[in-house]
């Protein structure tokens, strides 16, 4: 593209990929690691591509050969945060990067570092050690890694400043260990052994096999040499067996498996890895069976699914299960699936009333979105055929499209290849996913199978997400209508309120507040919290707030208001409980009367700046016991004082002591209490926002008596 700087693909003033390859070999030797991979950032800075790799087959890293910078992986964290990321073992990998651990459930240690200059990050590097490596990184190893990556970053920056930005080649550069031919002496010794021996290189190709090994496996030596074991021996083309090979290479630890050589001979395979390959010992095995297996019907040859493909689907499926709303699904498809397959654009379409609706797209110009949005399903435009027939379509070039579908209208999107995936969930068409490529693209059988599988997963995720968004919209509308739109203006009393939804779940809940004018000299305030974070909780919140307002305006004292509201909830028996604090204000005498039902203690800041919790006698939560009593207490509330009523979301966080949190909140109120109430409310909410994983929502009501003019 004309807007990008010239790129280097192995030839440059500084060496380009050649220099990176030399540095990778050097650092692996220095720190004793067996595998290393260098990623470089695309010019737009959001997609990583493998540039150079050593010690691991390309098929192993194919799911992450191109990936978004937002993908949760050690190397992306290292780049985004510009720091060394260390993963000391399998458990730490599963804890910190569960998606990656699902695809690589092996014992190994890993370090990831950014490749950056003074101002620009150009990519990242990760290296792997065997499973026997200590769980912590040695100081010498850390120093070596930091030194080499700093040097690599400087070289990349110098090339960039010279106008030659280093970019990956069309294919990742793979550095192979020297392949050693069979030695006659070793061959003679091995031939005398009763067991068979095979040597596999890092890609799984057979480089040596003894006559006894070939005899046990049942193949000719000449057919085996140079071919992957899993392809030359059909009965070993099972992902379970290939997984043991992957486990040995990644963990650098011995492993084994037992396999049945048809029709009835069991063999044991023991794998002993080094960085140059694997030595495999083959021996007869005795397997006890209670009853012989039933003969299997001859269904003809089958094409096995590669284990790398299975891991790819598992990894992306795990990510799709974490998508909550429609935008999450769009971001996931655009951020992980599109880079993984090398696509340049995507569109996610939903079916609504016989028409298409574009719910999200990336890489397309606006006119393409406008053309597909609200398009009838009967339209001849190509993407609608996947919806009309339910059959996927793969077109590697515009010529192939015109040959296969001459009557279809080709997309006017400037792309050269397309994959059209119908999205079907619960036997119902819910939409379509379009992946587009700027250059002609050959869709392999394996790639088509993966995309079709992902289409089903995307469909389920999209259906869940649309249902979630619909429920969320309904709940927000309900809650918005149940909370006060504005607080009443009362003579002698100023007020400010805030509501903040939780950071998890549906972002709705049962927290509420209200300020009620009773007469010229009195008012009431209430803050409450109904159990739950769903539509039911929001609806019950509306009932509680209405009941409190009705009993308050009828002239009941605070204890009686809560008692009558409790009776109502017990009679309704909604299966939910509510906490509440209710305050009656005598604005002429500057007095307040409070009652509490299982609710956090209010905070009072006196005009001099001192803050204390009010020890209001408490009763049971509302809705538990019909006979519960709610005593009240009376306090002086002089002009300039601030009374803070709030729900527990403001002070409760997992693992934190609530009394300490209330003390911290009191300190914040003391510090900001001389300001206008709106500013105090903002300050207290900012105090809550610093908690990144707040499970509960927050209601806050601040009240300050003031002297009336005149």
Buried (B, 14 or more C-beta within 10 A) or exposed (E): EEEEBEBBBBEBEBBBBBBBBEBBBEBBEBBBBBBBBBBBBBBEEEBBBBBBBBBBBBBBBBBBBBBBBBBBBBBBBBBEEEEBBBBBBBEBBBEBBEBBBBBBBBBBBBBBBBBBBEEBBBBBBBBBBBBEBEEEBEEEBBEBBEEBBBBBBBBBBBBBEBEBBBBBBEEBBBBEBEEEEBEEEBBEEBEEEEBBBBBBBBBBBBBBBBEBBBEBBEBEBEEBBEBBBBEBBEEBBBBEBBBBBBBBBBBBBBBBBEBEBEEEEEBBBBBBBBBBBBBBBBBEBEEEEEEEEEEEEEEEEEEBBBBBBBBBBBBBBBBBEEBBBBEBBBBBBBBBBBBBBBBBBBBBBBBEEEBBBBBBBBBBEEEBBEBBBEBEBEBEBBBBBBBEEEEBBBBBBBEBBEEEBEEBEBBEBEBBBBBBBBBBBEEEBBBBBBBBBBEEBEBEEBBBBBBBBBBBBBBBBBBBBBEBBEBBEEBBEBBEEBBBEEBEEBEBBBBBBBBBBBBEBBBBBBBBBBBBBBEEEBBBBBBBBBBBBBBBBBBBBBBBBBBBBBBBEEEBBBBBBBBBBBBBBBEBEBEBBBBBBBBBBBBEEBBBBBBBBBBBBBBBBBBEEEBEBBEBEBBBBBBBEEEBEBEBBEBEBEEBBBBBBBBBBBBBBEEEEEEEBBBEBBEBBBEBBEEEBBEBBBBBBEBBEEBEEBBBBBBBBBBBBEEEEE
